[in-house]
Amino acid sequence: EVQLVESGGGLVQPGASLKLSCIASGFTFRGFAMNWVRQTHGKALEWIAIINYDGSYTNYAPSLKNRFTISRDNAKSTLYLQMNNVRSEDTATYYCTRNDNSNWFAYWGQGTLVTVSS
Amino acid sequence: DIVMTQTPSSQAVSAGEKVTMSCKSSQSLLYSENKKNYLAWYQQKPGQSPKLLISWASTRESGVPDRFIGSGSGTDFTLTISSVQAEDLAVYYCEQYYDTPLTFGSGTKLEIK
């Protein structure tokens, strides 16, 4: 069974940094591209970034590219999202997702909530 | 960016009824070389993560009931639930994966009368 478990969310002050993690199990992690997607309280879904199977290719939502970095450690079956200089508008639930044959999100984690507030 | 527009934003139906919801894209999602539409549908039940229902505009995922039907091509797409069940209470989102940035519609909330 595919499982994606996010962690690292919480309450953080504006301007701070935060690193989210997603531990994958139930499949060969190094064989799949992975993404981060976020959902605001208003329920809008926003794609953040994608990383290919070996980490040699990444692509970002243009509005987030300068502050967020996606990475992976295939030896640890773990996906990461480094968030820098966070803002109130970054408050959302952050999901780790796995691709299948193309860029749809075949599997989702349960999400980790990030709240940016002073 | 490709803008995805979903209508209606919400609708209420009785169990057993047929329901349709629309998703329109600001540019064609049909890739000429393989004749495939790069559109997916997701279902998000209350308190849960989104779940993939349909890819390539009309291909149901394994285990998805056949009452969920995706159709359309180019810029106009439809998700039909042929006979709504109480467990279909959810928000339904479309997503285009034709180009990055990958983008979602704002969702259609389905309520059961």
Interface residues (C-beta under 8 A of the other chain):
Chain A: N35 K43 A44 L45 E46 W47 I50 N59 Y60 A61 P62 Y95 D100 N101 S102 N103 W104 F105 A106 Y107 W108 G109 Q110 G111
Chain B: Y38 A40 Y42 S49 P50 K51 L52 S55 E61 V91 Y93 E95 Y97 T100 P101 L102 T103 F104 S106 G107
